[in-house]
Amino acid sequence: MAAATPTPSVAVLIDRHQETLDRALAAIDSRDYWSPYPEIAKAYGETGPADGKAAFEALLGQVFPIEGQPGDGDLVAGEASPFGIELGVSYPHAETDALFAALEAARPAWAAAGPAARAAVCLEILGRINARSHEFAHAVMHTTGQAYGMAFQAGGPHAQDRGLEAVAYAFREQTRLPQSAGWTKPQGKRDPLSMVKEFTVVPRGTALLIGCNTFPTWNGYPGLFASLATGNGVLVKPHPRAVLPLALTVRIAREVLAEAGFDPNLVCLAAEHEGGTVAATLAVRPEVKLIDYTGSTGFGDWLEDNARQAQVYTEKAGVNTVVIDSTDNYRGMLNNLAFALSLYSGQMCTTPQNLLVPRTGIRTDEGSKSYDEVVADLAGAISGLLGDDARAAQILGAVVNPGVLQRSVAAAGGEFGELALAPRVVESPEFPAATIRTPALVKVDADKPDDRTAFLGECFGPVAFAVAVESTEAAVELLRRTVSEQGAMTAGGYTVDDAVEAAMVAACLDAGVSLSLNLTGGVFVNQTAAFSDLHGTGANPAANSAYCDGAFVANRFRTVEIRRHV
């Protein structure tokens, strides 16, 4: 059975987006830099920033309707901007049974459309999202605490890149087998056996996307578009504090689907109040066959243990570690680490937490540096970077939730260890009510039990630990053990010694974490590029999958064979 013949509107979309899909497929092979979505704000027109801000402000204080989606008449509200402005957006609440009934009814035609049609529709959705990147930037900024520049790039074009990357992988995996193949087996003097075999992609079922508070689009788009491109309907359950970016996404997706002749209820929104438990209820519904989740280890483990009917993709907590052995660019290393620790107040799953430094010190291009000198110089680099409040606010953004603030306060009070750098309050000239804190840098010793308790668990937010270790060998072993036992999304290393580099590489391959070596310029350990870098590996406890590889998409569908004699 071949895919359904595209309708005229879908055929137009296929033609419109074929070149982009082809280039995305080439990019995931070459792994070189490529993006169809400009990350420069002015690329969206002279009035783009102002138009985006006006569009965002028009949403404030209003009901956000989802036309045509089943609802029960109630409204959900409660988002608060970390920058202190009033949002006041409310969303329709949906009754669960009605939502699933609508999703199930929408699936057959989408499943029959075929990979090419689905990819084209997904690329049209992404294209329309891209055109509204400035609007999305404000929505991301005021629900996550990201500063505007980061919200525009990470929440806009970079998130869209990750969505497109997932579509490209999905298309490739779905088209590995031919739709139809002839099979002939010789039988000697007898007539050969001849058959025709058809291979049909069959989607798994409804997908559930459980959004996160910090990166609702960047972490949400890979799963959303991987599921949609492989023929599954998607129920989007945003984090209660970051609904608006995914609500905008759902609305645009529904508009494109309807215009292309598909039931818009293929993509639905399930908003809930703060403190609600609807995610757990939805996750164990028999209709849910796929789950994408980014968040705490506790709920991620619960999903893996209890949502047995579904294929579950999780990104959970981890302890990201950097080994500092030696460097030929000491100032570059310090400045790179200072920025990596400060960006978005350390509220990234990829931010370094533990910096392992031998007690005997390190070799540098400025001579030998003791542990205390390295820590003091790093504290100085952070202070220099964030010395001006206006500049600091643009790097740090705002604290996203009370838990992060509590950890900053605890660090300031010396609860985690001796402070090499105390956090300070930053005042934003633009947003006086924003909660902004600089990073704390804490000195700890790897051989002290109380210190190990502090730094061996995830301390999400603007707190970093300078860990004194016996030697570089001990640092590499601690890196390996930390990743194996606690998980990590990233690892870093600084060395000019080939043998040490080889040991770091071996440890990271063994523990299953990607390694960045000797970063001193404009690339940082907590940033990854779509089409080139893998985000996570799926090989350690921090995540069971990666953005994006074949494994991330291939189990979202199965291939069913039909065969018959010629």
Secondary structure, DSSP 8 states (H G I E B T S, - for coil): -------HHHHHHHHHHHHHHHHHHHHHHH-----SS--SGGGG-TTHHHHHHHHHHHHTTSB---TTS---S-EEE----TT------EEE---HHHHHHHHHHHHHHHHHH-HHHHHHHHHHHHHHHHHTHHHHHHHHHHHH---HHHHHHHHTHHHHHHHHHHHHHHHHHHTSS-SEEEEEEEETTEEEEEEEEEEEEEE--EEEEE--SS-TTTTTHHHHHHHHHTT--EEEE--TTS-HHHHHHHHHHHHHHHHTTS-GGGEEE----TT--HHHHHHT-TTEEEEEEES-HHHHHHHHHH-TTSEEEEE-----EEEE-B-S-HHHHHHHHHHHHHGGGG-STTS--EEEEETT-BB-TT--B-HHHHHHHHHHHHHHHT-SHHHHHHHH----SHHHHHHHHHHHTTSSSEEEE---B---SS-TT---B--EEEEEETT-HHHHHHHSS---SSEEEEEEES-HHHHHHHHHHHHHHH--S-EEEE-S-HHHHHHHHHHHHHHT--EEE---SS--TT---TTTS-B--SSBTTBSS-BTSHHHHHTTEEEEEEEEE-
